[in-house]
Each structure stands twice: as structure tokens, then as C-alpha cells.
Amino acid sequence: MAQGELTEGELIARTLEGDKGAFGALVQRYEGAIFNMAYRMTGQREAARDLAQETFLRAYRALGSFQQDKPFAPWLYRIAINLCLNWQKKRRLPQVSLDLPLATAEGEVALELPDETAAPEVVFARREFQARLRQEIAALPPDFRAVIELRHFEELSYQEMAQVLDVPLSTVKTRLFRARRMLRDRVEDMLG
Amino acid sequence: MRGTREEAMTCRGNEEVNLYLDNALGEEERARFEAHLARCPACQEELASLSRLFAALGSLETAPVPAGFAQEVVKQLPMVEAQARWGFPLRAILVGQAALTLLLLILSRQALLALYHRLGASLPQGWLFSLFAAAAARAQVSTSMARQAIGELARIGGEYAARWPTLELPALIASNALSIMAALLALWFIVNATLLRAPVRQRNGLNGS
């Protein structure tokens, strides 16, 4: 498809001219990042899909106000992370229990890509590890989860994180420091 | 060795290890920290443990995006445009349309019944017929629109709403205005039929039985 070869800037310009297909191509470029961000932030696949969808619809609505000389990704992440944080506030579910229902745990596990080359017990151990890590991330306080997400998965710089979260640089550093320490303490037994 | 132990105590949970791992230290600070690291077991342990955490986070696999995700988003764009243009959701208009249609249908029916029973004989047939026809046509159109609107509402994220282009919104609003006018007309006839009942009967020579 021709739109796959266009630059991000060109896709944005075309979208603003009314080409919805161009926006579709833009969605395809970022759907993995945004969906996974929402999934890690919420720990729930259904909620992640809804939040990711809402992120793109809001981005479409606000695209006219996007400054095209700036990078698109942090702008989009800002929308997504704020939606995730607001979702958390509305739901009032700051903690995710480690004793999640079996069906949910199986659903989570089923999402992991199977590794055909590894022995079954290794695959099982890795799935357990992944599921547990996901739960522990989702169980962090929202502000801590956000900095872990932006730094480790979106690989933003401190400065970019401060802009996305709209907090001072010093707050970003402190939150990241505390978030890592909290997460490390909770998963230390798995780290070996 | 005592110096090292003291440092180990003060360095527990050293924030600088984080900055070091994030490459957020200046060249000079970095060199100074590395020199410190070489002789501080607490910072070495902190570095090793955080590195393990980083590796664990890095190993977290990405989940596959639900199938047809981008198409689903694109399908909803006309709705977003309509909302942005009119400032309120299209669905609310459709619900309003359905409710108004129901009201119009009831009022028209009442008006027609009242006219037939009370004034029918005294009004010019051609004029009355055209009025009935207009009201019935309007009711018919409204009914079909209402059915469509209700059908749309029943289908969450259905295709119908997405296919409603923004240009049809003014048409929808205009048709609502027509509905209101027709309903008012019907009301006016109900009132007239009640008020004119006695004089008309008198004029036509009808008795009360």
C-alpha cells in the first residue's frame, strides 16, 4: 500500500486534508505501542483495546492543534498515558491482586507467544514470569507505573517524560527512582 | 575498609545509580561515579540488582493487537467529525429524533381522530384530505427514520452510524423542525375542534345525541 511508504509528517498532512485512509496508516504504525502501553498500564486486554481506540480518536480530533515540527510519538503517548491514568482514577482500582481468577490468568498466559524451541517447563516458567511481572507493574501506584512505562517501554528521555506527564524534571527522577525500587523489591525473588 | 563500609551505608538506594544506568550523568559526573562505584559494594549491588530489573522489563513480550483494530478506528472517524462539528453526539440527535417521532405520531393520530369525529363533516374535503395526507406522510417518514435510529442504537459500534455523513445532520435537524411544526399544527386542530364543537353543530343543525 502506497501509504505505508509515506513519512509520518506526510500522513498527518494528508489526514488533515481529509484522507481517512492516511490516518488509518498512522494508526497501524502506532497501534502496537499504544495498545501495549494501555495493556501494561491496566493489566486488562479489553480495557487496553478501548483505551487505545479512544487515544486514536482523540488524536484525530486534536490533530489540527498538533505542532508538526515536533515529534508525533510523545504527543500521542501523552494522550494515551493520561487516558490510562484517568481510567485508573475512575475505576478506583489501585491494586491488582496476585490471586487473579484462573480464567483471567489463563487469558493472559495465552497471549504470550509460544516458543517452540524451548522445553515445556522452560516455556511454562517464562510464562509465569511474564504474567507475574505484568501483574506487579499493574499493581504499582499509577504515577509510578507511568514513569516505568515511559522510560522502559517507550524509551523516553527524562526531559520528554517531564513534558508528557507535565511535571518538573526533578519529579520525574524521584518517581522513577522510587518506582524502580518498589518494583525491584516486589519482584526480587524472581530476578535471581 | 572502614571507609568502604561507611559508604556502603550511605549509598544504599543511591539515586545516582539510576541516573548512571539511564545515561543521564554528565561526562565529569559519570567519571566520578565510576570511580566511586569501583570501591563501593553497596552501589555495585544496587547496580547489579537494577540491571537485573532492567533486563526483566526488557524481556516482557508485547501482546498482539486485536485483529482489525485500525479499521475499527477508521470506521469511527465520521462520528468523531460529526461530534466535533456539532458539539454533541450524533446518537443523542438520533434518540431525540426517535422520541419526537413517537410524540408526533400520537399527536397526529389524536388530531385526525378529533377532526373526523367532531369537524369532519363541516370542513372542505379537499383541504382536509391534503392535511391528512401531509400528516400521514410525515408520520410515515418519521416512523421509518425512527426505526432506523433505533436499529442504529441497538447496534453498538454498528456500521450505520459510521455511514451517516456530517452533511445529513442539517437535514435531520430540519426534519425535526418540520416534525415540531406538524405537531403544533395537530395541537392547534385539537384545540379548535374542542372549541368550535358547539357552534359547528349548531350551524349544521345537529343535535347532541
Interface residues (C-beta under 8 A of the other chain):
Chain A: K20 G21 F23 G24 V27 Q28 E31 G32 F35 N36 Y39 R40 R45 A48 R49 A52 Q53 F56 L57 Y60 R61 L111 E112 L113 F129 Q130 L133 R134 I148 R151 H152 F153 S157 Y158 K173 T174 L176 F177 R180 R181 L183 R184 V187 E188 M190 L191 G192
Chain B: G13 E15 N18 L19 D22 A24 S49 L50 R52 L53 F54 A56 L57 G58 S59 L60 E61 T62 A63 P64 V65 P66 F69 A70 Q71 E72 V73 V74 Q76 L77 V80 Q83 A84
